[in-house]
């Protein structure tokens, strides 16, 4: 069985109610739910949240009212998915894809690809290419001093750096059996899908939201 899980916590210290912020008249949560429904790729859609069902498009989905301990900032996404797996009795051979509402732009072809990759891999994540030189990253020692760092001249040339990817938060796919064993979205044999452009947008503050709205409006022109 293919299962879509959409997590949406009400509280957010940095950006209150960010999952209900709107782009093109739709909240980020509803935008995600409607995308998943329209894709028709999943046997089951589960929304795990502490929002009331009247606050989002709760029709034709399974609504998991989160336990209080899973609606705090200290609860991890692993904890949330473990709860969903237990509550809905998901099977070892089920595929789960996690859709975070804070990633407002998605491509159906990428969801299809992640499901395809899960036939071969235990976990699949979407990533973006890093445009920074990791050799030059420094760490603070105090408010004005940095820890000593020896950088060779050759390390400053970006053309000589290996490719570096970073999870962009757009899609996380897991096979239930391996996820239960490792309790990680990176467990077992790990595959990836490289994404570019607006698919890498991740909304964590008002500036991110404003940028996403600009991109949405640009696409309409």
Backbone as a chain_set.jsonl record, in Angstrom:
{"seq": "XXXXXXXXXXXXXXXXXXXXXXXXXXXXXXXXXXXXXXXXXXXXXXXXXXXXXXXXXXXXXXXXXXXXXXXXXXXXXXXXXXXXXXXXXXXXXXXXXXXXXXXXXXXXXXXXXXXXXXXXXXXXXXXXXXXXXXXXXXXXXXXXXXXXXXXXXXXXXXXXXXXXXXXXXXXXXXXXXXXXXXXXXXXXXXXXXXXXXXXXXXXXXXXXXXXXXXXXXXXXX", "coords": {"N": [[0.835, -1.195, 0.0], [0.43, 2.262, -0.711], [1.083, 5.138, 1.053], [0.309, 8.435, 1.949], [1.54, 10.83, 4.143], [0.768, 13.672, 5.942], [2.088, 16.012, 7.912], [1.216, 18.445, 10.355], [1.815, 20.771, 12.587], [0.332, 22.887, 14.992], [1.517, 24.849, 16.678], [4.249, 27.113, 16.416], [7.228, 28.458, 17.133], [8.869, 30.329, 15.82], [7.33, 31.172, 13.622], [4.245, 31.65, 13.944], [1.383, 29.604, 13.412], [2.159, 28.81, 10.82], [1.521, 26.794, 9.012], [-1.013, 27.382, 8.194], [-0.785, 29.659, 6.756], [-1.28, 31.526, 3.731], [-1.079, 30.894, 0.209], [-2.037, 32.019, -2.855], [-4.784, 31.993, -2.052], [-5.064, 29.585, -0.776], [-4.344, 27.716, 2.137], [-1.106, 26.634, 3.318], [-1.298, 24.047, 4.276], [-3.775, 23.095, 3.197], [-3.134, 23.367, 0.519], [-1.179, 21.404, 0.224], [-2.644, 19.076, 0.877], [-4.561, 19.083, -1.2], [-2.898, 18.819, -3.423], [-1.87, 16.221, -3.055], [-4.232, 14.7, -3.114], [-5.105, 15.218, -5.75], [-3.09, 14.009, -7.203], [-3.619, 11.303, -7.097], [-2.139, 9.058, -6.426], [-1.986, 7.573, -4.174], [-3.056, 5.112, -1.798], [-3.983, 5.718, 0.666], [-4.462, 8.656, 2.559], [-3.137, 10.469, 5.131], [-3.601, 12.88, 7.563], [-1.822, 14.265, 10.081], [-2.214, 16.055, 12.922], [-2.661, 18.868, 15.208], [-4.532, 20.707, 14.675], [-7.987, 21.685, 14.436], [-10.524, 19.816, 12.682], [-12.137, 21.477, 11.234], [-10.527, 23.49, 10.403], [-9.09, 22.95, 8.166], [-8.893, 21.244, 4.952], [-10.465, 18.566, 5.49], [-11.832, 16.508, 4.368], [-12.264, 13.299, 2.908], [-9.835, 12.271, 3.764], [-7.72, 10.616, 6.169], [-7.914, 11.61, 9.449], [-5.727, 12.257, 11.89], [-5.792, 13.052, 15.115], [-3.436, 14.586, 16.861], [-1.621, 13.321, 19.668], [-1.052, 15.02, 22.768], [1.656, 15.147, 23.527], [2.895, 14.9, 21.108], [2.503, 17.228, 19.864], [4.24, 19.201, 20.433], [7.179, 21.335, 20.404], [9.365, 19.796, 20.871], [8.841, 17.28, 19.973], [9.674, 14.877, 17.531], [9.79, 14.373, 13.92], [10.09, 11.728, 13.401], [8.934, 10.543, 15.681], [6.294, 11.311, 15.229], [5.636, 9.953, 12.846], [5.959, 7.305, 13.678], [3.826, 7.108, 15.446], [1.681, 7.355, 13.644], [2.037, 5.047, 12.067], [1.535, 3.058, 13.975], [-1.09, 3.712, 14.857], [-2.639, 3.444, 12.534], [-2.086, 0.937, 11.767], [-0.124, 0.24, 9.812], [1.535, -1.724, 7.339], [4.512, -3.81, 7.07], [5.478, -3.879, 4.429], [4.488, -1.597, 3.306], [4.666, 1.552, 1.586], [5.614, 4.793, 2.511], [5.193, 8.24, 2.035], [6.266, 11.333, 3.148], [4.82, 14.477, 3.311], [5.594, 17.684, 3.796], [3.881, 20.586, 4.698], [5.231, 23.01, 4.553], [6.779, 23.01, 2.321], [5.925, 24.382, -0.454], [5.869, 23.988, -3.216], [5.642, 21.45, -5.57], [6.242, 18.601, -7.721], [4.396, 16.335, -9.574], [5.612, 14.314, -11.017], [7.945, 13.916, -9.59], [7.055, 12.786, -7.214], [6.096, 10.382, -8.202], [8.538, 9.335, -9.02], [9.929, 9.026, -6.587], [8.344, 7.049, -5.374], [8.857, 5.023, -7.18], [11.622, 4.674, -6.757], [11.563, 3.662, -4.194], [11.076, 1.019, -4.571], [13.525, -0.014, -4.857], [15.162, 1.118, -2.889], [15.479, 1.58, 0.715], [14.96, 3.978, 1.98], [14.182, 7.214, 0.736], [15.138, 10.436, -0.18], [14.502, 13.85, -1.099], [16.763, 16.197, -2.487], [18.888, 19.144, -2.552], [21.433, 20.842, -4.41], [24.34, 21.945, -2.803], [25.67, 25.197, -2.734], [27.926, 26.083, -1.531], [31.282, 26.151, -0.236], [32.338, 23.618, 1.624], [34.754, 23.307, 2.854], [35.454, 25.728, 3.83], [33.903, 26.366, 5.969], [33.492, 27.689, 9.194], [33.81, 27.659, 12.816], [32.507, 29.244, 15.737], [34.473, 30.36, 18.5], [34.29, 32.126, 20.53], [32.483, 35.172, 21.206], [33.768, 36.804, 19.439], [35.895, 35.415, 18.36], [37.173, 32.81, 16.241], [37.381, 29.235, 15.926], [40.534, 27.7, 15.383], [41.559, 27.137, 12.055], [42.905, 25.35, 9.43], [43.353, 25.955, 6.137], [43.979, 24.729, 3.026], [45.361, 26.025, -0.009], [44.395, 24.816, -2.346], [41.953, 23.901, -1.545], [40.25, 26.007, -1.612], [39.281, 26.363, -4.114], [36.4, 26.123, -5.794], [35.751, 24.632, -8.009], [37.093, 22.287, -7.73], [35.833, 20.889, -5.801], [33.977, 18.154, -4.441], [30.663, 17.046, -5.367], [28.034, 18.184, -3.296], [25.184, 17.423, -1.493], [22.061, 18.375, 0.052], [19.319, 17.696, 2.222], [16.186, 18.888, 1.107], [13.695, 18.95, 2.198], [11.374, 18.532, 0.762], [10.259, 16.001, -0.074], [10.011, 12.958, 1.709], [10.622, 9.615, 1.627], [9.825, 6.348, 2.797], [10.237, 2.84, 3.481], [8.117, 0.941, 5.438], [8.936, -1.231, 7.121], [11.794, -1.03, 7.314], [11.979, 1.544, 8.324], [10.845, 1.253, 10.868], [12.772, -0.357, 12.001], [15.112, 1.226, 11.987], [14.28, 3.718, 12.785], [14.513, 6.162, 11.42], [14.624, 8.607, 8.798], [16.581, 8.242, 7.05], [17.422, 5.694, 6.975], [18.807, 2.383, 6.36], [19.279, 1.266, 2.982], [19.929, 4.036, 1.136], [18.373, 6.263, -1.04], [18.134, 8.995, -3.443], [16.658, 12.01, -4.822], [17.407, 14.557, -6.915], [16.534, 17.947, -6.778], [15.568, 21.136, -8.203], [15.488, 24.768, -8.446], [12.365, 26.321, -7.683], [11.356, 24.181, -6.314], [12.927, 23.776, -4.174], [12.183, 25.564, -2.253], [11.501, 26.332, 1.086], [9.435, 27.001, 3.695], [9.945, 28.858, 6.488], [9.804, 31.262, 7.723], [8.419, 34.626, 7.602], [9.586, 35.963, 5.469], [10.324, 33.881, 3.767], [7.787, 32.993, 3.031], [6.794, 35.246, 1.66], [8.543, 35.258, -0.503], [7.819, 32.859, -1.729], [5.212, 33.483, -2.503], [5.738, 35.458, -4.386], [7.01, 33.9, -6.362], [4.882, 32.245, -7.071], [3.064, 34.113, -8.118], [4.555, 35.01, -10.262], [4.552, 32.792, -11.92], [1.997, 32.887, -12.826], [1.856, 34.916, -14.637]], "CA": [[0.0, 0.0, 0.0], [1.137, 3.544, -0.756], [0.45, 6.023, 2.037], [0.805, 9.809, 2.076], [1.381, 11.379, 5.492], [0.926, 15.127, 5.941], [2.164, 16.479, 9.295], [1.012, 19.893, 10.5], [1.709, 21.171, 13.993], [-0.223, 24.231, 15.122], [2.453, 25.773, 17.298], [5.559, 27.356, 15.804], [7.799, 29.585, 17.866], [9.387, 31.342, 14.911], [6.338, 31.631, 12.648], [2.986, 31.089, 14.429], [0.382, 29.146, 12.447], [2.718, 28.888, 9.462], [0.869, 25.836, 8.121], [-2.266, 27.965, 7.706], [-0.49, 30.821, 5.917], [-1.879, 31.276, 2.419], [-0.544, 31.231, -1.111], [-3.138, 31.896, -3.829], [-6.051, 31.727, -1.361], [-5.049, 28.282, -0.108], [-3.333, 27.57, 3.184], [-0.054, 25.678, 2.973], [-1.806, 22.711, 4.585], [-4.758, 22.719, 2.178], [-2.411, 23.259, -0.75], [-0.54, 20.09, 0.231], [-3.694, 18.056, 0.824], [-5.155, 19.056, -2.537], [-1.9, 18.266, -4.346], [-1.809, 14.767, -2.874], [-5.491, 14.148, -3.621], [-5.129, 15.335, -7.213], [-2.118, 13.084, -7.791], [-4.258, 9.979, -7.15], [-1.059, 8.068, -6.373], [-1.928, 6.941, -2.854], [-4.203, 4.347, -1.323], [-4.446, 6.323, 1.915], [-3.889, 9.963, 2.886], [-3.289, 10.693, 6.571], [-3.177, 14.183, 8.081], [-1.563, 14.183, 11.522], [-2.197, 17.466, 13.295], [-3.45, 19.294, 16.357], [-5.569, 21.622, 14.202], [-9.326, 21.123, 14.35], [-10.86, 19.406, 11.319], [-12.795, 22.591, 10.547], [-9.518, 24.474, 10.014], [-8.411, 22.542, 6.933], [-9.658, 20.355, 4.082], [-10.387, 17.271, 6.172], [-12.677, 15.539, 3.673], [-11.635, 12.225, 2.126], [-8.521, 11.926, 4.3], [-7.743, 10.129, 7.55], [-7.494, 12.703, 10.318], [-5.139, 11.799, 13.151], [-5.675, 14.117, 16.107], [-2.18, 14.27, 17.554], [-1.505, 13.318, 21.117], [-0.475, 16.277, 23.251], [3.123, 15.097, 23.536], [3.376, 14.973, 19.728], [2.174, 18.556, 19.353], [5.19, 20.126, 21.038], [8.364, 21.606, 19.585], [10.381, 18.772, 21.137], [8.47, 16.051, 19.269], [10.361, 14.755, 16.246], [8.981, 13.824, 12.842], [10.145, 10.275, 13.577], [7.899, 10.227, 16.667], [4.99, 11.517, 14.593], [5.372, 8.867, 11.901], [5.782, 6.073, 14.457], [2.447, 7.15, 15.94], [0.793, 7.084, 12.506], [2.192, 3.632, 11.705], [0.849, 2.267, 14.999], [-2.521, 4.038, 14.886], [-3.316, 2.964, 11.322], [-1.669, -0.451, 11.546], [0.537, 0.118, 8.522], [2.241, -2.992, 7.195], [5.952, -3.722, 6.812], [5.793, -3.644, 3.024], [3.883, -0.341, 2.849], [5.505, 2.71, 1.278], [5.097, 6.048, 3.063], [5.862, 9.486, 1.662], [5.943, 12.449, 4.031], [4.663, 15.756, 2.623], [5.553, 18.787, 4.747], [3.202, 21.739, 4.096], [6.137, 24.15, 4.38], [7.331, 22.946, 0.959], [4.695, 24.689, -1.196], [5.954, 23.653, -4.636], [5.966, 20.052, -5.82], [5.979, 18.085, -9.059], [3.844, 14.982, -9.486], [6.594, 13.365, -11.563], [8.918, 13.613, -8.536], [6.41, 11.842, -6.297], [6.124, 9.098, -8.903], [9.919, 8.848, -9.015], [10.255, 8.563, -5.229], [7.673, 5.758, -5.21], [9.612, 4.067, -7.995], [12.899, 4.416, -6.096], [11.318, 2.86, -2.994], [11.127, -0.389, -4.957], [14.937, -0.404, -4.789], [15.806, 1.656, -1.69], [14.7, 1.572, 1.956], [14.597, 5.37, 2.248], [14.477, 8.109, -0.387], [14.947, 11.842, 0.167], [14.788, 14.845, -2.13], [17.906, 17.008, -2.067], [19.337, 20.254, -3.388], [22.89, 20.945, -4.464], [24.886, 23.039, -2.004], [26.53, 26.102, -3.507], [28.955, 26.612, -0.63], [32.483, 25.334, -0.091], [32.336, 23.118, 2.997], [36.104, 23.425, 3.418], [35.626, 27.063, 4.397], [33.009, 26.564, 7.106], [34.212, 27.945, 10.445], [33.011, 27.567, 14.027], [32.882, 30.274, 16.706], [35.102, 29.986, 19.76], [33.695, 33.087, 21.456], [31.663, 36.142, 20.469], [34.583, 37.49, 18.424], [36.984, 34.559, 17.875], [36.835, 31.563, 15.57], [38.297, 28.125, 16.155], [41.616, 27.639, 14.405], [41.241, 26.325, 10.885], [43.936, 25.347, 8.39], [42.757, 25.777, 4.812], [44.964, 24.679, 1.952], [44.977, 26.846, -1.154], [43.626, 24.021, -3.312], [40.605, 23.683, -1.025], [39.422, 27.193, -1.836], [38.807, 26.333, -5.496], [35.123, 25.414, -5.804], [35.702, 23.709, -9.144], [37.72, 21.033, -7.338], [35.068, 20.29, -4.716], [33.018, 17.114, -4.783], [29.265, 17.448, -5.245], [27.474, 18.078, -1.956], [23.736, 17.581, -1.496], [21.457, 18.603, 1.365], [17.871, 17.463, 2.152], [15.434, 20.138, 0.951], [12.439, 18.851, 2.935], [10.218, 18.427, -0.126], [9.68, 14.661, 0.025], [10.736, 11.906, 2.422], [9.968, 8.334, 1.408], [10.372, 5.229, 3.573], [9.557, 1.547, 3.581], [7.737, 0.878, 6.85], [9.734, -2.194, 7.888], [13.128, -0.49, 7.611], [11.809, 2.716, 9.187], [10.644, 0.77, 12.233], [14.05, -0.899, 12.478], [16.134, 2.268, 12.142], [13.653, 4.938, 13.292], [15.206, 7.25, 10.725], [14.254, 8.832, 7.401], [17.8, 7.997, 6.275], [17.835, 4.352, 7.347], [18.973, 1.352, 5.353], [19.813, 1.671, 1.68], [19.383, 5.385, 0.971], [18.35, 6.841, -2.38], [17.829, 10.426, -3.463], [16.194, 12.661, -6.044], [17.888, 15.937, -6.939], [15.551, 18.931, -7.226], [16.13, 22.451, -8.495], [14.569, 25.901, -8.536], [11.389, 26.605, -6.626], [11.086, 22.97, -5.537], [13.763, 23.841, -2.972], [11.657, 26.557, -1.311], [11.061, 25.779, 2.369], [8.922, 28.177, 4.408], [10.168, 28.863, 7.935], [9.641, 32.624, 8.234], [7.571, 35.451, 6.744], [10.325, 36.275, 4.24], [10.194, 32.705, 2.899], [6.421, 33.003, 2.503], [6.7, 36.324, 0.671], [9.274, 34.808, -1.688], [6.996, 31.837, -2.378], [4.093, 34.183, -3.141], [6.298, 36.087, -5.586], [7.206, 32.849, -7.362], [3.555, 31.819, -7.517], [2.514, 35.173, -8.967], [5.355, 35.042, -11.493], [4.095, 31.686, -12.766], [0.677, 33.217, -13.368], [1.989, 35.942, -15.686]], "C": [[0.873, 1.249, 0.0], [0.372, 4.549, 0.098], [1.119, 7.39, 2.02], [0.523, 10.295, 3.487], [1.704, 12.864, 5.451], [0.932, 15.608, 7.388], [1.982, 17.996, 9.374], [0.791, 20.23, 11.968], [1.271, 22.622, 14.085], [0.803, 25.221, 15.652], [3.743, 25.889, 16.517], [6.122, 28.611, 16.436], [8.215, 30.7, 16.923], [8.355, 31.949, 13.994], [4.991, 31.013, 13.015], [2.016, 30.757, 13.296], [0.894, 29.136, 11.014], [2.038, 27.915, 8.504], [-0.464, 26.336, 7.577], [-2.046, 29.255, 6.927], [-0.88, 30.5, 4.475], [-1.0, 31.703, 1.253], [-1.682, 30.996, -2.095], [-4.426, 31.391, -3.181], [-6.124, 30.359, -0.685], [-3.996, 28.274, 0.986], [-2.287, 26.559, 2.726], [-0.521, 24.244, 3.217], [-2.796, 22.244, 3.527], [-4.111, 22.542, 0.811], [-1.762, 21.87, -0.87], [-1.569, 18.972, 0.11], [-4.271, 17.946, -0.583], [-4.183, 18.512, -3.576], [-1.894, 16.742, -4.271], [-3.082, 14.107, -3.4], [-5.499, 14.118, -5.147], [-4.185, 14.339, -7.871], [-2.693, 11.682, -7.971], [-3.227, 8.844, -7.139], [-1.091, 7.214, -5.107], [-3.221, 6.214, -2.504], [-4.809, 4.974, -0.074], [-3.713, 7.639, 2.132], [-4.186, 10.238, 4.353], [-2.758, 12.069, 6.929], [-3.02, 14.047, 9.588], [-1.316, 15.589, 12.047], [-2.913, 17.7, 14.616], [-4.407, 20.415, 15.972], [-6.918, 20.913, 14.247], [-9.675, 20.812, 12.905], [-11.563, 20.505, 10.537], [-11.793, 23.62, 10.03], [-8.79, 24.116, 8.721], [-9.316, 21.597, 6.146], [-9.547, 18.923, 4.605], [-11.247, 16.198, 5.513], [-11.831, 14.53, 2.895], [-10.18, 11.972, 2.525], [-8.721, 11.326, 5.687], [-7.165, 11.217, 8.441], [-7.02, 12.152, 11.657], [-4.964, 12.995, 14.071], [-4.481, 13.798, 16.997], [-2.321, 14.256, 19.07], [-0.779, 14.582, 21.56], [1.046, 16.276, 23.187], [3.717, 15.147, 22.127], [3.078, 16.323, 19.086], [3.074, 19.624, 19.971], [6.397, 20.306, 20.13], [9.45, 20.551, 19.787], [10.065, 17.443, 20.447], [9.15, 16.023, 17.906], [9.414, 14.193, 15.19], [9.005, 12.3, 12.874], [9.066, 9.832, 14.559], [6.512, 10.285, 16.036], [4.664, 10.364, 13.651], [5.211, 7.528, 12.617], [4.36, 5.983, 15.001], [1.462, 6.805, 14.828], [0.84, 5.604, 12.126], [1.437, 2.735, 12.683], [-0.66, 2.46, 14.935], [-3.268, 3.439, 13.697], [-2.842, 1.575, 10.897], [-1.056, -0.643, 10.162], [1.411, -1.131, 8.506], [3.707, -2.78, 6.819], [6.284, -3.377, 5.365], [5.121, -2.4, 2.452], [4.958, 0.696, 2.552], [4.834, 3.951, 1.855], [5.902, 7.208, 2.492], [5.339, 10.599, 2.558], [5.93, 13.736, 3.218], [4.565, 16.866, 3.665], [4.913, 20.014, 4.087], [4.115, 22.935, 3.838], [6.943, 24.08, 3.09], [6.162, 23.151, -0.001], [4.699, 24.28, -2.661], [6.406, 22.202, -4.805], [5.653, 19.694, -7.26], [5.502, 16.642, -8.932], [4.836, 13.942, -9.991], [7.634, 12.978, -10.508], [8.342, 12.639, -7.516], [6.414, 10.448, -6.918], [7.526, 8.488, -8.861], [10.325, 8.326, -7.64], [9.6, 7.205, -4.962], [8.395, 4.667, -6.0], [10.929, 3.686, -7.318], [12.732, 3.56, -4.843], [11.208, 1.369, -3.309], [12.548, -0.933, -4.79], [15.603, -0.01, -3.478], [14.879, 1.572, -0.484], [14.177, 2.959, 2.301], [14.99, 6.203, 1.036], [14.189, 9.536, 0.051], [15.166, 12.709, -1.064], [15.866, 15.783, -1.597], [18.111, 18.175, -3.023], [20.859, 20.28, -3.359], [23.344, 22.145, -3.648], [25.812, 23.888, -2.863], [27.569, 26.77, -2.616], [30.124, 25.637, -0.577], [32.591, 24.893, 1.366], [33.701, 23.219, 3.659], [36.301, 24.751, 4.142], [34.695, 27.344, 5.572], [33.829, 26.695, 8.39], [33.249, 27.883, 11.624], [33.466, 28.624, 15.025], [33.495, 29.672, 17.963], [34.574, 30.876, 20.881], [32.874, 34.059, 20.613], [32.446, 36.86, 19.38], [35.655, 36.608, 17.799], [36.44, 33.288, 17.229], [37.845, 30.482, 15.932], [39.326, 28.083, 15.032], [41.241, 26.705, 13.259], [42.355, 26.464, 9.858], [43.283, 25.02, 7.05], [43.858, 25.816, 3.766], [44.444, 25.458, 0.745], [44.091, 26.085, -2.131], [42.178, 23.83, -2.865], [39.687, 24.867, -1.268], [38.852, 27.237, -3.247], [37.543, 25.487, -5.576], [35.047, 24.379, -6.923], [36.274, 22.332, -8.794], [36.953, 20.316, -6.224], [34.141, 19.193, -5.242], [31.601, 17.664, -4.645], [28.782, 17.223, -3.816], [25.977, 18.341, -2.045], [23.225, 17.723, -0.065], [19.952, 18.363, 1.245], [17.109, 18.786, 2.067], [14.067, 20.09, 1.619], [11.214, 18.634, 2.081], [9.51, 17.087, 0.015], [10.607, 13.745, 0.821], [9.97, 10.603, 2.216], [10.632, 7.232, 2.21], [9.555, 3.972, 3.338], [9.318, 1.304, 5.07], [8.638, -0.058, 7.65], [11.091, -1.62, 8.276], [13.031, 0.742, 8.505], [11.626, 2.29, 10.636], [11.94, 0.238, 12.83], [15.043, 0.201, 12.826], [15.614, 3.525, 12.82], [14.372, 6.172, 12.74], [14.671, 7.364, 9.304], [15.445, 8.596, 6.47], [18.287, 6.56, 6.468], [17.965, 3.405, 6.174], [19.63, 1.871, 4.088], [19.135, 2.974, 1.268], [19.506, 5.865, -0.471], [17.981, 8.309, -2.32], [17.292, 10.85, -4.816], [16.609, 14.119, -5.968], [16.804, 16.849, -7.493], [16.218, 20.29, -7.403], [15.045, 23.517, -8.403], [13.618, 26.003, -7.37], [11.006, 25.369, -5.817], [11.895, 22.936, -4.252], [13.26, 24.852, -1.945], [11.106, 25.855, -0.073], [10.682, 26.95, 3.264], [9.088, 28.022, 5.916], [10.006, 30.24, 8.556], [8.816, 33.418, 7.228], [8.264, 35.789, 5.436], [10.26, 35.112, 3.249], [8.816, 32.68, 2.244], [6.266, 34.058, 1.418], [7.408, 35.939, -0.622], [8.455, 33.775, -2.459], [5.811, 32.47, -3.105], [4.559, 34.865, -4.42], [6.488, 35.064, -6.704], [5.871, 32.379, -7.932], [2.954, 32.845, -8.471], [3.251, 35.255, -10.296], [4.899, 33.958, -12.461], [2.759, 31.995, -13.425], [0.746, 34.191, -14.535], [2.137, 35.28, -17.057]], "O": [[1.927, 1.283, 0.636], [-0.82, 4.781, -0.103], [2.345, 7.492, 2.071], [-0.603, 10.187, 3.973], [2.771, 13.268, 4.989], [-0.117, 15.613, 8.034], [2.529, 18.737, 8.557], [-0.287, 20.001, 12.517], [1.768, 23.481, 13.357], [0.935, 26.322, 15.118], [4.272, 24.896, 16.016], [5.561, 29.697, 16.291], [7.951, 31.874, 17.183], [8.472, 33.115, 13.617], [4.621, 29.973, 12.47], [1.853, 31.529, 12.351], [0.136, 29.425, 10.088], [1.981, 28.178, 7.303], [-0.989, 25.781, 6.612], [-3.009, 29.882, 6.484], [-0.819, 29.347, 4.05], [-0.292, 32.708, 1.301], [-2.23, 29.895, -2.162], [-5.075, 30.48, -3.693], [-7.144, 30.017, -0.086], [-2.885, 28.766, 0.79], [-2.551, 25.732, 1.854], [-0.18, 23.336, 2.458], [-2.68, 21.131, 3.014], [-4.501, 21.665, 0.041], [-1.796, 21.247, -1.932], [-1.387, 18.034, -0.665], [-4.45, 16.842, -1.099], [-4.594, 17.819, -4.508], [-1.91, 16.06, -5.295], [-3.016, 13.07, -4.06], [-5.856, 13.109, -5.754], [-4.451, 13.873, -8.978], [-2.303, 10.958, -8.887], [-3.426, 7.804, -7.767], [-0.328, 6.257, -4.974], [-4.318, 6.641, -2.863], [-5.992, 4.791, 0.215], [-2.504, 7.733, 1.92], [-5.344, 10.24, 4.77], [-1.607, 12.393, 6.638], [-3.985, 13.746, 10.291], [-0.34, 16.24, 11.672], [-3.67, 16.851, 15.088], [-5.033, 21.016, 16.846], [-6.989, 19.692, 14.114], [-9.177, 21.473, 11.993], [-11.586, 20.471, 9.307], [-12.173, 24.53, 9.294], [-7.966, 24.891, 8.235], [-10.379, 21.202, 6.624], [-8.655, 18.17, 4.215], [-11.376, 15.096, 6.045], [-10.81, 14.881, 2.304], [-9.385, 11.508, 1.708], [-9.771, 11.509, 6.303], [-6.051, 11.69, 8.211], [-7.812, 11.648, 12.452], [-4.103, 13.845, 13.845], [-4.516, 12.855, 17.787], [-3.037, 15.063, 19.661], [0.016, 15.144, 20.807], [1.657, 17.284, 22.834], [4.91, 15.407, 21.967], [3.365, 16.535, 17.908], [2.715, 20.8, 20.023], [6.61, 19.525, 19.203], [10.355, 20.428, 18.962], [10.933, 16.576, 20.349], [9.194, 17.037, 17.209], [8.376, 13.615, 15.513], [8.058, 11.652, 12.429], [8.36, 8.856, 14.304], [5.667, 9.422, 16.276], [3.544, 9.854, 13.655], [4.402, 6.7, 12.197], [3.762, 4.907, 15.014], [0.516, 6.049, 15.047], [-0.197, 4.985, 11.892], [0.783, 1.773, 12.279], [-1.419, 1.49, 14.954], [-4.401, 2.979, 13.839], [-3.159, 1.104, 9.805], [-1.418, -1.567, 9.433], [1.954, -1.539, 9.533], [4.092, -1.722, 6.321], [7.255, -2.669, 5.1], [5.175, -2.169, 1.244], [6.016, 0.716, 3.181], [3.627, 4.138, 1.704], [7.132, 7.171, 2.466], [4.131, 10.783, 2.707], [6.896, 14.054, 2.524], [3.548, 16.976, 4.349], [5.361, 20.438, 3.021], [3.807, 23.781, 2.999], [7.712, 24.994, 2.794], [5.47, 22.188, -0.333], [3.642, 24.229, -3.289], [7.424, 21.787, -4.251], [4.896, 20.39, -7.937], [6.136, 15.828, -8.26], [4.902, 12.829, -9.469], [8.146, 11.859, -10.519], [9.052, 11.769, -7.011], [6.7, 9.458, -6.244], [7.682, 7.279, -8.688], [10.991, 7.295, -7.539], [10.228, 6.313, -4.392], [8.524, 3.532, -5.54], [11.309, 2.515, -7.307], [13.642, 2.82, -4.468], [11.244, 0.544, -2.396], [12.755, -2.133, -4.609], [16.498, -0.706, -2.999], [13.658, 1.502, -0.628], [13.084, 3.1, 2.848], [16.002, 5.936, 0.388], [13.119, 9.819, 0.592], [15.924, 12.346, -1.963], [15.882, 16.121, -0.414], [17.588, 18.196, -4.137], [21.488, 19.806, -2.413], [22.794, 23.237, -3.786], [26.631, 23.367, -3.62], [28.034, 27.874, -2.9], [29.967, 24.445, -0.843], [32.899, 25.702, 2.241], [33.8, 23.217, 4.886], [37.203, 24.885, 4.969], [34.703, 28.45, 6.113], [34.744, 25.91, 8.638], [32.038, 28.032, 11.464], [34.662, 28.882, 15.156], [33.083, 28.608, 18.424], [34.43, 30.443, 22.024], [32.604, 33.796, 19.441], [31.85, 37.464, 18.488], [36.269, 37.003, 16.807], [35.395, 32.768, 17.619], [39.01, 30.77, 16.207], [39.021, 28.392, 13.88], [40.681, 25.629, 13.469], [42.705, 27.576, 9.463], [42.731, 23.935, 6.864], [44.577, 26.807, 3.636], [43.237, 25.536, 0.514], [43.143, 26.646, -2.681], [41.287, 23.623, -3.689], [38.469, 24.741, -1.144], [38.008, 28.085, -3.536], [37.607, 24.265, -5.441], [34.356, 23.369, -6.794], [35.984, 21.34, -9.463], [37.376, 19.258, -5.759], [33.595, 19.294, -6.341], [31.362, 18.62, -3.906], [29.083, 16.199, -3.202], [25.547, 19.352, -2.6], [23.852, 17.264, 0.89], [19.352, 18.786, 0.256], [17.354, 19.699, 2.856], [13.346, 21.088, 1.611], [10.107, 18.555, 2.613], [8.294, 17.043, 0.202], [11.823, 13.755, 0.634], [8.801, 10.501, 2.59], [11.859, 7.177, 2.3], [8.362, 4.022, 3.039], [10.238, 1.451, 5.874], [9.06, 0.291, 8.752], [11.496, -1.712, 9.434], [13.898, 0.965, 9.35], [12.194, 2.906, 11.538], [12.175, 0.37, 14.032], [15.735, 0.121, 13.841], [16.39, 4.31, 13.365], [14.773, 7.076, 13.472], [14.312, 6.366, 8.68], [15.327, 8.733, 5.252], [19.437, 6.248, 6.159], [17.329, 3.582, 5.135], [20.437, 2.8, 4.126], [17.92, 3.017, 1.073], [20.593, 5.873, -1.048], [17.565, 8.812, -1.276], [17.447, 10.15, -5.818], [16.205, 14.835, -5.052], [16.222, 16.571, -8.541], [17.278, 20.562, -6.839], [13.856, 23.216, -8.298], [13.999, 25.801, -6.218], [10.401, 25.489, -4.752], [11.593, 22.164, -3.342], [13.852, 24.984, -0.873], [10.336, 24.9, -0.181], [11.521, 27.801, 3.559], [8.456, 27.169, 6.54], [10.064, 30.381, 9.778], [8.546, 32.938, 6.128], [7.609, 35.894, 4.399], [10.154, 35.325, 2.042], [8.689, 32.384, 1.056], [5.673, 33.793, 0.372], [6.93, 36.254, -1.712], [8.401, 33.808, -3.689], [5.45, 32.039, -4.2], [3.85, 34.851, -5.427], [6.162, 35.335, -7.86], [5.75, 32.144, -9.134], [2.401, 32.485, -9.51], [2.648, 35.535, -11.332], [4.863, 34.173, -13.673], [2.429, 31.425, -14.466], [-0.189, 34.284, -15.329], [2.261, 35.972, -18.067]]}, "num_chains": 1, "name": "protein.A"}
